[in-house]
């Protein structure tokens, strides 16, 4: 099933407005001009901060976190997040304010404005994944609790209450592989057996289980050589293409992430777009698929590893003459991706459009990789489009636990304010932040332990680079500092513009 979160204004001057979220996003609520939803800047909201609270949305889930405001945020009449009135605001930011999971029907009160949370779950046909209209739910429900549309019901040869689970596609637990055809599929469509679901509820961490290793054997045409990395969303293996003999990076999505048919459909549809990216400075997606509920990708193998690992093994920071060529190459890849046109992209409603440009949204040194074709060093941007694919499938989790949004140390304030609608310029800012990190070994902003990193991005500016590393030449420092300005807007709008300024300074 698919889901959407609607924030409906039921009280105050904005009454009647609705804010609809169908995809993974974060947004800031407050009186600031850059907030969404934005509250009136009037006497009725004088107790509301410019950046008051964070909404972290991954339909059907939604969380709220107050930024330690003086007057707090009211959820169902209960005040959350209020800081000690006797504590200076600077010190208050060191306090930790918890996140609250919201559910359907919950109310948020900020000043005179009241928001109501409405979560809508759209049932889908368990065979073809088409939407089931609400008025046809009763007639399409099966004995097993799933839904079969009228077209597929005709194919199955019976009325809904006679449709057997055996007549539908075989269902397996995506974690342990157990046959779930005889079990009632949970209402959220998640293909996890009762035992695996209980493990997750008990706080078990995803991992590369024996089941995943077994499934790797089913990915035909590749021989696994060794595991070379593991993160929050997947494991990466060095593998050999049995047909060509080439080494590739085989990325496998962890089992507890790929949970339902709709997620797989959305995920693979978004990944298809990244196959159009063919540039010397972008890691090429070679192949992808789904084996027994496990997503896998094969990508170009970069023998030099990630740039941040290379930097750490060479003293913890780099000289300008070593780092600049890497960033210039990466900017070429960024400029290419931002301007590519991808034809015939299918939308969920069946229409096809031409997509103009792809935004990465997770540029950082660990996503810049080194390779050495012909003995020459080449930098490639990795994971282009994969973050968005996770978001499209609703698989990214939340800001503190998911890998897509993560801790925003390489993000501009524009990306934090509205993660979903990131523009190419946010990638440019992140590339400048990556250059800063390579030259200093530190993030552009200070992120003291215990302080809310999202609020820090909203309220603070980048530390001038020469305060971190006085050896950075003055003209280069000026360009980097300019590139990291994001209040009120980002200085360099395109990768090509940043590259020109940087080349002129070198």
Secondary structure, 3 states (H helix, E strand, C coil): CEEEEEEEEEECCCCCCEEEECCCEEEEEECCCCCCCECCCCHHHCCCCCCCEEEEEECCEEEEEECCCCCCEEECCEEECCCCCCCCHHHHCCCCCCCEECCCCCEEEECCEEEEEEEEEECECCCCCCECCHHHHHHHECCCCCECCHHHHHHHCCCHHHCCHHHCCCCECCCCCCECCCCCCCCCCCCCCHHHHHHHHCCCCCCCCHHHHHHHCCCCCEEEEEEEEECCCEEEEEEEECCCCCEEEEEEECCCCCCCHHHHHHHHHHHHHHCCCCCCCECCEEEEEEECCEEEEEEECCCCEEHHHHHHCCCCCCCHHHHHHHHHHHHHHHHHHHHCEEEEEECCCCCEEEEECCCCCCCCHHHEEEECHHHCCEEEECCCCHHHHHHHCCCCCCCCCCCCCCCCCCCCHHHHHECCCCCHHHHHHHHHHHHHHHHHCCCCCCCCCCCCHHHHHHHCCCCCHHHHCCCCCHHHHHHHHHHCCCCCCCCCCCHHHHHHHHHHHC
